[in-house]
Each structure stands twice: as C-alpha cells, then as structure tokens.
C-alpha cells in the first residue's frame, strides 16, 4: 500500500488542531491547581469538605502542621472508581459509601505535600501542610 | 423523612437539646450529625421521636453494610450488562449478516441509543465528572471512545455524503452501532466480574470482623442477661456456654474448657483454659462452661487490634508500587494525547475514507488502554496477601514489610521463648562440698524472687515446690545478662553465670566440672556464691517447642540460613542448636548487644529476619531488616515488629516468608502483565501494524481485551487467598 502525504488544507488544519489539542490536554490535566485552606472549626480542629465525584473538589487542601484536620469526603456518585480513598502517609484506606459523607481525621505532622488518591491511584488530591 | 421540610423539623428539634451546637440531617442517608458538648444519645433520640420521627444512635458502618453496597453495585452492573447484550444482539445480526432494508440504519440507531445512553451511563456520567475535575480515568476513555464512534455513526446515518467513501467504504465509512453495543456490553461484563472479584479480595477482614459475636451473656447479680456487645464494660462477668464465641478479651474467673483459637492465632489445636488464663474475644469455646471477667472491650480487644493492624497494612504501599503509581498518575491524559496524535496521523496520511479510518483508530486506542489493570496490580495482591496472612495469625505491619520479607537470607532466632518454650525449670541442684542442696536453692530463690527474668521464676518455683522457706533480702541488684546480686540474711550473695563470678572475683573452679557437664547437656548452669565463695550450682533448662525442629527444617528447605542468638553459654546453646538443626549460634550475648549482632550479619551482606518475643528483643527486632515478634497472643501490634505472629509456632516464620514471596511474585506478574498489555496493545490499536500488514485492531476486540485485562489481574491476586500459607 502507499500512504498519501499530499498536503491539503484539511490536513494542515488537522495537524494544527491535533497539536493544539495535545497542548490543551497537557495544561488541562497537569496545569497547576490552587489549594483551598482548611477552616478552623468550633473545637479548634481544621475542617474541610471534599466533594468526591469523578475526582476531588477541591483537590488541594492547605492545612497547618500539628493541628488535627478533619476531612469530610462527600461522595456524590456510585462509580466504583472512587469508592476508596487512600492517605498513605497516614496509613489510611477508607471505603467511601456512595451518596454519603465520610469523616477522616488526621494530624499532619510533616510540612510538605501529602498526596491522597483513590484505591487505584487514578484520582488524585493533595494535603499541602504548612507551618 | 420525605422532603426538605422534614429535615428542617428534625434539625430544629435536635438543635434545641442542651449542649448541641450544630445539627445537620442528610435526607439521602437518613442520618443526623450532631455536634456539641456532653451529648447524651438517648436525649437526642427522644427529641427526634417527639418531633414525630424515629431515630436510633448510628452504628459505625458494619461489614454487612459494605456487603449490601457491593451487592447493589453488582445488581446494577448485571442489569445494565444484560440489557446491553439483549439490545446489541439484533444490531449485531443486522450488521454481520449484511441485512439491508430501508431504514435499517435507523433501526440500529434506535436499538443502540439506550445501550449508549442508559447502559453506558456510568461511563458517560463518569467522563463528565472527571473532566469537570480536570482528572481522567477509565470512564473518560470508554466515554470518549464510545462517544466518538456514536457521533461518527450518527453522521453516517443522516449525512452519508459528509463522510467520503473509499476502498474500505463498506467497512469504515458506514455506521458502527454494533461496535458500540458490543464494546459497552463487554466492558460492563468486565466491570461486573471485577466488582465481584474485588469484593472477594477484602473478604479476610470481613471474616475476622464476623468472629466477634454481636451479643454477650452478662452476669448481673448472678442473673444472666443477654446484652449487645457494646454494653459490656471492663470488669463485667460474662457467661460463655459450650459452642459460644468468647465475646471480648478476658480472664477466666471460673470453669474449664478447651478454646479453639485457630481463627485468631492460627494455632490449630484447641487451647485448654482454666481459672486465671486469658481468653481472646472471637475465639470459640469448646465443650466446657466458662465465666469470664472482661479485661478489654470495643476497640481495645485483640481482635479489634488485629483488624486495625491488617487494615493499616492494606492501606500502605510497597516500594514496588512507586513506578506503577507514577505511570498511573499520568496514564489516561497521555493515552488521550496518543489517541489525538494517532487520529492526526491517520487523517493526514491514512487511506480513504480518512476521517472514518482515523476515528476508528482513535476509538481503538481509547478503548484498549487499561489503567485499571495497572491500578489494581499491587493493591489487590496486598489486600489478598495480608488477608491470607491474618487468617493464619501472620500480621504484616505494612506493605513494605511484606515486600522486604521476600528478600530475607538469614533468619536469626532468639532462643528463649522462640526456639524453646520460654518456661525454664530447675533440673539439677549441685551443692559444693559441705553445703546442703536446699541451702543452695533457698539462697538463690531469696535473690531471684526480685527478678522478672524467666530463669528467676523457675528458681523460685523450684523452692516453692520443695516447701523451702525463702529468706528475706536486705538489698538486691539485677545485672542484665549476668545474674543477680544482693544481701541475704546479712551475707553478700550472687546468682548467675561465670561472668558474674569473675566480676565479683569469686573462684568458680570448685563447680567448674559440674558446670561443664550440665552445659554439655544443653542446660544453663547458675553459680550460687555467698561471701565470695561458690556454694553450689543450679541447672535450668528450657524445653524446645515441639515444632521448632520442623520449623527450622522448613526455613532451610527454602534456602535460608538459620542462626540462633542467646545469652546462654556457648555449650548450652550449641546443645540446643544441634537438637533443632540451627546452622550458627551466637551465645553469651547480652540483651543490649543483640542488635549489634544483627548489624554484624547485615554488614556481611545478609538480609536478616530477627525472630523474638518482642519484649526484650525490641532493639534487635528494630535493627533487623524484618523484625518478627512471635507468640504475641492477645498483645498484638508490637511496635518494634514488622511482622507479628499471633500464635506461638515457629512454623509461621516460614509461612510468612513464603507468603511474602508469593505476594511479591503476584504483584510482579500483575505489573508486568499490565505494562506489557498497554505497551503492546496501544501501538497496535494506533495502527502500528497497518502499514506493514494491512492489519488494524477493531475497537470491539480492543474493548474485549481491556475488559478482561483488569479481571485477569484481580483473578491472579485472588490465587493468593487459596494457597496454603
């Protein structure tokens, strides 16, 4: 067989569109994201609610070191992809029941980034611990 | 509760209760969350009742809830799979048999529409959700792949001229309805199988949780009352009838029975329990009747701690997963870019009809890529491996320990309590000339009664057995690794080994011959000295556990070197070592120096597993590459240990190493399969073979391969559950 490389307008548009799509995909998925700071609750603990639906919203939580952080995972779907959340630094793997809130309390002891993910490491989030 | 106004009513009712600062009610889950100080659940329940609704204190989610949720998932997946298959079959027949009639394509569209929209809804909605979060997973790939095929087919149905026809026109330029149906049916079927299999991967934890009975027979003022387990408090007396599961950890207050601890400790034979013995919650009472005083309840019980330890281990990640994690984190976006690139290449340089051809390739790439196989490769094997271990009383602290245990080359066994039973007894009393046997024992017991060492207990027991009055001591000092010293009846006395005598400048020669002979028999000689003179010798011996020789043979059969470490003198240690088949002995090692010896072995290039009781071996256990605490019984979760063996059998050490090897092998196979599958599959789907062979992968075949790749990974992990640990 022979491959036809003759340049035509639609081919040029296709190449340009493809390159643009790849650049868009790169920034769409890997671009920097802003974090949401956990707020102080009544008992002095830091609190944040993360909506779980095809990902984590917010996916970056900024928390203070040494202060207990209560994350309420509000799972608004029954897709099995998000039925578990894993916080490796805190040795936690927790089932998140569908359409329900699950509270997890951890004490961030180390300044830096502490990632969390779904059971298969497809959906990602991060606790950014600051002094 | 039916509506938002019910929610408000209940929230207001709860907010009026004293101490409540915040109350929120979830309509979907019918749960209320109340915050505040000094809250009394009964008053909260009463407040809800008075507002016209029912309530009960929420229990933590039980394994039964998880099971019910899984069943709902499976039912839903099955319904969608069956519907998709039923609707796809006629489309497949029309397409494959080449049946053409006016409007045949419309009929196919109408049959495919519910498959795409309803059966495929989990993928479509999942795709939208992930994209809204700027993330991507399998749903994104399947959603985009089927949507591309669907849109192309709809265009071909209503605007056939929009897509140029070519040499492959009949195959490429027309509709792909049958492909969409088959793809979704296969992927749904794969997900159904995967959901079922994944449920089984965590069944070990569920089995452990099920061991604890839900109710206990509480004795209140001599009367038996059946109460929920949550009402049992420490100190309560409980009645355990034949065949009952022991409700909580406790101590036998009266009665005698054989208790089957196999499900908790892995110990195969029932253990005889009588007054004063400890019993573990969740173990099964035999024929006798026991009255048990509760010593630990709720989350403090051994069973709860075991479950917690296993769950923690399952949540951790072994180092081997790091690469998979890195790949999984970028996998789907990269596949999307590859799909776009493949589309562009085939659109620009592919055969006609280029648009159809390129879209066909795009769909194949999106559908063959399987992030799930990669994501499931390690966690499923860890879940099944740690669960399998827990069933035999082998608890790994984390996945890293599980990974490290595979590489062990030398197993270093602590002698006392590990190779031997740890219950030494006095076997010989040899008095020096002019001294009575009883005097030797009486003075030794006077000092030893202050010591916590197992040998001390043996000396005191021997004195008690002979009804000897044990004299009082004016002062006492323990000399770790050597013995004890003190003042008894105004005289300076010492009981211990030759090193102690040397330190005290006492000449051991009068008893040297007897000491030599007893050491040769594997007994530990203890010199007894008074006022700078040896007055006699005691020999203490600790029987080897019946399983030790077998266990050591099993370790050696796996190519491991086995060494033993002890504070005993060389002769004693060597006699024991010879009987059980140990290769190398480190004798006369002070407790504090055990870690040093481990270090020496490591410096020789050995990967060392140290096996000890976890109490006085903690530094050595921590120094070892894998610290294994044995015979933990109810005191599970020993801090320094990487692996805790709940039962006392040394045979579990070989099982633990074997399990580690098998789990790591499964992880490696899974990862290799997942990587190779994607590395080979994606280029083929992108049409890499087409220029040379004219061969192109159908999206249907791609979807079938994808669906079954993740199932095979889970199935491979599940093999671990069936193996004999």
Interface residues (C-beta under 8 A of the other chain):
Chain A: X1 X3 X4 X5 X11 X14 X15 X17 X18 X19 X21 X22 X25 X26 X28 X29 X30 X31 X33 X42 X53 X54 X55 X56 X57 X59 X77 X78 X79 X80 X81 X86 X87 X88 X91 X92 X93 X95 X97 X98 X99 X100 X101 X119 X120 X121 X122 X123 X124
Chain B: X21 X22 X26 X28 X29 X31 X33 X35 X61 X65 X66 X69 X73 X76 X122 X125 X126 X127 X128 X129 X130 X131 X132 X133 X134 X135 X136 X137 X138 X139 X191 X195 X198 X311 X312 X314 X315 X316 X317 X324 X325 X328 X329 X330 X331 X332 X333 X336 X337 X340 X341 X343 X344 X347 X348 X349 X350 X351 X371 X372 X375 X376 X379 X398 X691 X694
